[in-house]
Amino acid sequence: MADEKIEASRRFIWQIKNFTREELNKYYLKSKTIKSESFEILFGKESIKLHFEIIQVDYQTRFFIIHEAGYFRNYMIKLRLAIKTSVDEYVTIKKEKFTSKNSESRFGWNYILSSDDIFDESKKYLCNNTLTLVVIVKFFKPCPKEKVFPQGAVFEMNKKYFNSYSFSDIQIVSSDGKVFPAHRNILAGRSSVFKAMLLTDMIEKKLNKIEVEDIDSETMLELLRFIYTEEAQNLCGVAHKLIYAAEKYDLPDLKLICVSYMTNMISQENIFETFGTAIRFNEEKLLDECMDFVDWYFGKLQYRNEWKKFDIDLMLKIMTYIKDSWKNLTVLTTSSF
């Protein structure tokens, strides 16, 4: 898959006063729409004109970005919507990717908040009945669709031989001593590394056994599952190890699956491990996602002991990323219901 390249990135803060419409005693009883001021986003010599829109209807709040003018080609758009709480914390309430089309005039969500959310004092969403939204919009260059992995007759046939001694002619031994039955022709046909082992005069060819000292049985099982079936399962807890196995045995499709999984599963619990994986395997897209996550949750992450394991150059890179990300902050005119 081609690397995505950011063409534009903007951050906005938008405050909406009288959000519960208390003075009118009409909170969500009548549909009402409120719009932000318009703004432009530049792409080189091109520009598009947009504004945000909030609709209160049926005891729910909806949020959209409205396209007003300018050529809106097929961009990949990453949209993050957060609330700045009354105690100055940022709570992400929606995050999604969209693909824009020139024929479409809006994109966003039909539901972001309910009346219960708004009136739940423990969430601290309102300050003096004012809602403060932080919106991050990133536009990426169009990129080709991810490869669709084939599920043809060959893989259907191979499935019955996965982890089976039927016609097995070689064994694979994991680092913790577990033995897996395997088949030379399948291994060699799927991995150039296994092919070199089995078709040349390496020791593995003579012993009918491949001893793998750096991959445990849990990871080896998933590696072989992919080789035999083109399927990746049970990635939770193993993706960070499986990406190493995928690179070692020259399986780029499996590596892509691991990166995609880790990108979608970044959390405060695994961010430092994911950072290390992105750096180790030079995965720029995953590294950018980690940077973005740290930027967003830096207030909660900055005192973690894991920072001590990062070298000074990486720390400077992270700090520069965070600093630069807020340079494009736009404070929109305060609105009111």
ZISULGI-V403891 format. One record per run of one state. SS is the DSSP state (h for helix, s for strand, l for the rest). FROM is the first residue (numbers start at 1). LEN is the number of residues. If there is no record, write none. Layout:
# ZISULGI-V403891
SS_FROM_LEN ; SS_FROM_LEN
This chain:
# ZISULGI-V403891
l_1_5 ; s_6_12 ; l_18_4 ; h_22_3 ; l_25_7 ; s_32_4 ; l_36_3 ; s_39_5 ; l_44_2 ; s_46_12 ; l_58_2 ; s_60_10 ; l_70_6 ; s_76_9 ; l_85_5 ; s_90_10 ; l_100_6 ; s_106_9 ; h_115_5 ; l_120_1 ; h_121_3 ; l_124_2 ; s_126_2 ; l_128_2 ; s_130_11 ; l_141_12 ; h_153_7 ; l_160_10 ; s_170_4 ; l_174_5 ; s_179_4 ; l_183_1 ; h_184_7 ; l_191_1 ; h_192_8 ; l_200_3 ; h_203_5 ; l_208_1 ; s_209_3 ; l_212_5 ; h_217_13 ; l_230_9 ; h_239_10 ; l_249_3 ; h_252_13 ; l_265_6 ; h_271_10 ; l_281_3 ; h_284_18 ; l_302_3 ; h_305_5 ; l_310_2 ; h_312_14 ; l_326_3 ; s_329_3 ; l_332_3 ; s_335_2 ; l_337_1
